[in-house]
Amino acid sequence: MASTPKLTTTISSSPSLQILCRKLPIAINLPSSSTSRSLPKTLSHLSSLRPRVASVSNHRYYSSSRRFSVRAQNDNGADSDRHYDFDLFTIGAGSGGVRASRFATSYGASAAVCELPFSTISSDTAGGVGGTCVLRGCVPKKLLVYASKYTHEFEDSHGFGWKYDTEPSHDWSTLIANKNAELQRLTGIYKNILNNANVKLIEGRGKVIDPHTVDVDGKIYTTRNILIAVGGRPFIPDIPGREFAIDSDAALDLPSKPKKIAIVGGGYIALEFAGIFNGLNSEVHVFIRQKKVLRGFDEDVRDFVGEQMSLRGIEFHTEESPEAIIKAGDGSFSLKTSKGTVDGFSHVMFATGRKPNTKNLGLENVGVKLAKNGAIEVDEYSRTSVPSIYAVGDVTDRINLTPVALMEGMALAKTLFQNDPTKPDYRAVPCAVFAQPPIGTVGLTEEQAIEQYGDIDVFTSNFKPLKATLSGLPDRVFMKLIVCANTNKVLGVHMCGEDSPEIIQGFGVAVKAGLTKADFDATVGVHPTAAEEFVTMRTPTRKIRKESSEGKANVEAKTAV
Ligand SMILES: Cc1cc2nc3c(=O)[nH]c(=O)nc-3n(C[C@H](O)[C@H](O)[C@H](O)COP(=O)(O)OP(=O)(O)OC[C@H]3O[C@@H](n4cnc5c(N)ncnc54)[C@H](O)[C@@H]3O)c2cc1C
């Protein structure tokens, strides 16, 4: 049975959309401008895509495809009589760089990509083909999430009759060794993808010399277009004792499991690691500057996930800013914050943000404009202030997610080499937080919907999932639909609970397609699932109408059934 979640009756003005979409993996509603189509995303799909360029001789990478470069050549300062080694030279073989390069060759262009040597920990001199997502982000993180979920499953199982003669134990080194073997396999697959697509892979550090020249460790390459796809790296603020802190790269590759860890930060990476270490039975303390976790996400979801994670034993220290890390004589660490000091940590992790990798890339010398935080400024076609230089992915600090980097890379390849100017489409980008319980979200938050549409109906459901009836655990699920009162369009779908990342992908299609609440209501549920609740929520929890004559928003609250 559904119970009513806490009513939010104060309608505060939402934070600037621009800040939100830069800093957080949320959807933003912008006017439609794209002609891009979605592409298959799995590795098996990737490797099955065959490039259209024939590899005939050693010159295959140098076969200039002038007909496809016309647009770029005409207005980017490239000399049409000059020989260039490549049509596209990409710096960085992560999600965006690999996608743009291999689609460039599939459209007939010649392409090369340079990438730093492999390492699980990134630095100025180390990286690896596949980039952050494959080596230090989505993939290894999700593998560790899987590992950590067993503890909860073991607990769940007792109510279903399972008994264990001894407590299950976990071997951290097996997990890390298996994870690292998988990373080696994946980086190899990415190299094959580039090779099969006739993209020349050059190992080394790339640097822009002029608008048509790249230096890789002293070797010079000329190119009609340059793509910067160097991503970002974790950033630890300059506080005393920062040398004792670990970042997300290190947290994914620790030699031993933390006994007691402080995680500083309230964003999605902090919550995911909190879930991982909590699941693996470390004592976890999360320190956040704000009152709530996940700034930029829907307020109800922020409340709900914080409560559920606390119930699983994670201790949140809210409105506390880190001031220093102190190492004690016994090797443990204390974290001094604006409110006091907590002692006895085996590890202190910072997940307080990432910085674009634009240092020492030669960008300032050629006139590429950077934002204050070092991100590359680009137009809607991912073009920088220098006409022959483009940038995609995290280095542009738009929406910092793998599928977005892929979309931007592909749109660029189409624009440059298929005579099909294509803007990435940032409307209704679904995303997930692999916390425990996880979150799936697409479209507008309630606050954004009020700001953009004024009159909205909000449907919420907060219930005990079927599994928890026998397990006896305090797990709950929260679901929310935000509907435009005038058009009946579903503007936002949010869920926190088991499987929500998987569930939200399907609802992402519905929101992107602009389906209405009536379409949701007309859809038959899949029973018994949690997801069916999305098509059976009939009574709004609250109706929010534009400001009344007294200057206050009018909220009519009803009880959800
Ligand atoms: C812990 C963590 C978890 C994440 N989880 C998710 C998730 O669940 N879902 C999701 O969608 N996104 C997730 N992300 C974000 C995602 O990983 C990034 O958005 C994505 O990898 C960005 O791709 P990119 O191509 O812009 O850059 P990257 O993948 O970072 O690739 C940039 C590449 O450039 C290389 N490079 C840098 N400088 C140079 C140079 N001078 N010369 C040569 N090469 C260079 C780097 O070594 C790197 O390989 C996560 C990120 C982190 C850190």
The ligand as a Tripos MOL2 file, in Angstrom:
@<TRIPOS>MOLECULE
LIG
   53    58     1     0     0
SMALL
NO_CHARGES

@<TRIPOS>ATOM
      1 C1         33.7270    7.6120  -10.4060 C.3       1 LIG1
      2 C2         32.9490    7.9980  -11.6410 C.ar      1 LIG1
      3 C3         31.7730    7.3550  -11.9260 C.ar      1 LIG1
      4 C4         31.0450    7.6960  -13.0540 C.ar      1 LIG1
      5 N1         29.8810    7.0410  -13.2960 N.ar      1 LIG1
      6 C5         29.1660    7.3410  -14.3970 C.ar      1 LIG1
      7 C6         27.9690    6.6450  -14.6810 C.ar      1 LIG1
      8 O1         27.5390    5.7620  -13.9350 O.2       1 LIG1
      9 N2         27.2970    6.9590  -15.8050 N.ar      1 LIG1
     10 C7         27.7450    7.9430  -16.6620 C.ar      1 LIG1
     11 O2         27.1070    8.1860  -17.6850 O.2       1 LIG1
     12 N3         28.8820    8.6280  -16.4040 N.ar      1 LIG1
     13 C8         29.5910    8.3530  -15.2910 C.ar      1 LIG1
     14 N4         30.7590    9.0250  -15.0490 N.ar      1 LIG1
     15 C9         31.1620   10.1130  -15.9530 C.3       1 LIG1
     16 C10        31.8330    9.5620  -17.2250 C.3       1 LIG1
     17 O3         32.8810    8.6980  -16.8650 O.3       1 LIG1
     18 C11        32.3480   10.7250  -18.0600 C.3       1 LIG1
     19 O4         31.2840   11.6100  -18.3160 O.3       1 LIG1
     20 C12        32.9250   10.2570  -19.3960 C.3       1 LIG1
     21 O5         33.9460    9.3170  -19.2200 O.3       1 LIG1
     22 C13        33.4390   11.4680  -20.1750 C.3       1 LIG1
     23 O6         34.0310   11.0530  -21.3710 O.3       1 LIG1
     24 P1         35.0950   11.9830  -22.1030 P.3       1 LIG1
     25 O7         35.3270   11.3660  -23.4410 O.co2     1 LIG1
     26 O8         34.6800   13.3730  -22.0440 O.co2     1 LIG1
     27 O9         36.4090   11.9140  -21.2290 O.3       1 LIG1
     28 P2         37.2340   10.7150  -20.6330 P.3       1 LIG1
     29 O10        36.4860    9.4400  -20.6800 O.co2     1 LIG1
     30 O11        37.7270   11.1730  -19.3280 O.co2     1 LIG1
     31 O12        38.4520   10.5510  -21.6500 O.3       1 LIG1
     32 C14        39.4590   11.4980  -21.7580 C.3       1 LIG1
     33 C15        40.7280   10.7760  -22.1530 C.3       1 LIG1
     34 O13        41.6920   11.7420  -22.5380 O.3       1 LIG1
     35 C16        42.9700   11.2980  -22.1060 C.3       1 LIG1
     36 N5         43.8650   12.4610  -22.0720 N.ar      1 LIG1
     37 C17        43.8340   13.5210  -21.2290 C.ar      1 LIG1
     38 N6         44.7640   14.4110  -21.5690 N.ar      1 LIG1
     39 C18        45.4230   13.8970  -22.6360 C.ar      1 LIG1
     40 C19        46.4870   14.3510  -23.4440 C.ar      1 LIG1
     41 N7         47.0750   15.5320  -23.2510 N.pl3     1 LIG1
     42 N8         46.9160   13.5600  -24.4590 N.ar      1 LIG1
     43 C20        46.3400   12.3520  -24.6920 C.ar      1 LIG1
     44 N9         45.3030   11.8870  -23.9680 N.ar      1 LIG1
     45 C21        44.8560   12.6620  -22.9640 C.ar      1 LIG1
     46 C22        42.6870   10.7070  -20.7300 C.3       1 LIG1
     47 O14        43.7060    9.8240  -20.3470 O.3       1 LIG1
     48 C23        41.3560   10.0070  -20.9900 C.3       1 LIG1
     49 O15        41.5530    8.6720  -21.3730 O.3       1 LIG1
     50 C24        31.5290    8.7020  -13.9230 C.ar      1 LIG1
     51 C25        32.7290    9.3520  -13.6480 C.ar      1 LIG1
     52 C26        33.4350    9.0100  -12.5160 C.ar      1 LIG1
     53 C27        34.7350    9.7110  -12.2280 C.3       1 LIG1
@<TRIPOS>BOND
     1     1     2 1
     2     2     3 ar
     3     2    52 ar
     4     3     4 ar
     5     4     5 ar
     6     4    50 ar
     7     5     6 ar
     8     6     7 ar
     9     6    13 1
    10     7     8 2
    11     7     9 ar
    12     9    10 ar
    13    10    11 2
    14    10    12 ar
    15    12    13 ar
    16    13    14 ar
    17    14    15 1
    18    14    50 ar
    19    15    16 1
    20    16    17 1
    21    16    18 1
    22    18    19 1
    23    18    20 1
    24    20    21 1
    25    20    22 1
    26    22    23 1
    27    23    24 1
    28    24    25 2
    29    24    26 1
    30    24    27 1
    31    27    28 1
    32    28    29 2
    33    28    30 1
    34    28    31 1
    35    31    32 1
    36    32    33 1
    37    33    34 1
    38    33    48 1
    39    34    35 1
    40    35    36 1
    41    35    46 1
    42    36    37 ar
    43    36    45 ar
    44    37    38 ar
    45    38    39 ar
    46    39    40 ar
    47    39    45 ar
    48    40    41 1
    49    40    42 ar
    50    42    43 ar
    51    43    44 ar
    52    44    45 ar
    53    46    47 1
    54    46    48 1
    55    48    49 1
    56    50    51 ar
    57    51    52 ar
    58    52    53 1
@<TRIPOS>SUBSTRUCTURE
     1 LIG1         1 GROUP 0 **** ****
